[in-house]
């Protein structure tokens, strides 16, 4: 694959090449060699959690708190923070 006008030295065209050691870009005009970043160095795409999982667990915690408050068991109720 050729990348037109991408050489930082001469603004020439790079050609994408492969060999036993990996991929590199070779300038067709001046011979400049550039190495693309390794796959490990690239940031991994962030996975998004399903929104329903968080809502369901939050809903379950809220229902547990309400049932504890109704039954008089205050062991799981949040403690108030004193004002400073």
C-alpha positions in Angstrom: 0.0 0.0 0.0 1.3 3.5 -0.8 0.8 6.5 1.4 1.2 9.6 -0.7 3.1 12.7 0.6 3.7 11.1 4.0 7.5 11.2 4.4 8.6 13.6 7.1 12.0 14.2 5.4 11.1 14.9 1.8 7.3 14.8 1.6 7.6 11.8 -0.7 5.4 8.7 -0.8 5.8 5.8 1.6 5.3 2.2 0.7 4.2 -0.2 3.3 6.5 -3.2 3.4 6.6 -6.5 5.4 9.6 -8.7 6.3 10.5 -11.3 8.9 10.8 -8.6 11.6 7.5 -6.8 11.1 6.0 -3.9 9.1 7.7 -0.7 8.1 7.2 2.2 5.8 9.8 2.9 3.1 10.0 6.3 1.3 10.2 5.7 -2.4 12.2 8.9 -3.0 14.8 9.3 -0.1 14.8 5.8 1.4 13.6 7.0 4.9 12.4 4.1 7.0 9.6 4.6 9.5 8.2 2.0 11.9 4.5 2.1 12.8 3.8 1.7 16.6 3.7 -1.9 17.9 0.3 -3.5 18.5 1.1 -3.6 22.3 1.8 0.1 22.4 -1.5 1.0 21.0 -4.3 1.7 23.6 -6.9 -1.0 23.7 -10.4 0.0 22.9 -12.5 0.5 26.1 -15.2 -2.0 26.6 -18.5 -0.6 27.7 -20.5 -2.4 30.4 -24.1 -3.0 29.8 -26.2 -0.3 31.3 -28.8 -2.7 32.5 -26.4 -4.6 34.7 -25.6 -1.5 36.7 -29.2 -0.5 37.0 -30.3 -3.9 38.1 -27.7 -4.1 40.9 -28.5 -0.5 41.9 -32.2 -1.4 42.0 -31.5 -4.5 44.0 -29.5 -2.5 46.6 -32.2 0.1 46.8 -34.9 -2.5 47.3 -32.8 -4.2 50.0 -32.3 -0.9 51.8 -36.0 -0.1 51.7 -37.0 -3.6 53.0 -34.4 -3.2 55.8 -35.8 0.2 56.7 -39.4 -1.1 56.7 -38.5 -4.0 58.9 -36.6 -1.9 61.4 -33.2 -3.4 60.7 -30.8 -0.4 60.4 -27.6 -2.3 60.2 -27.3 -1.7 56.4 -28.5 1.8 56.3 -25.9 4.5 55.5 -24.3 6.3 58.4 -24.7 10.1 58.3 -21.6 12.2 57.8 -21.0 14.8 60.5 -20.6 18.4 59.3 -17.2 19.9 59.8 
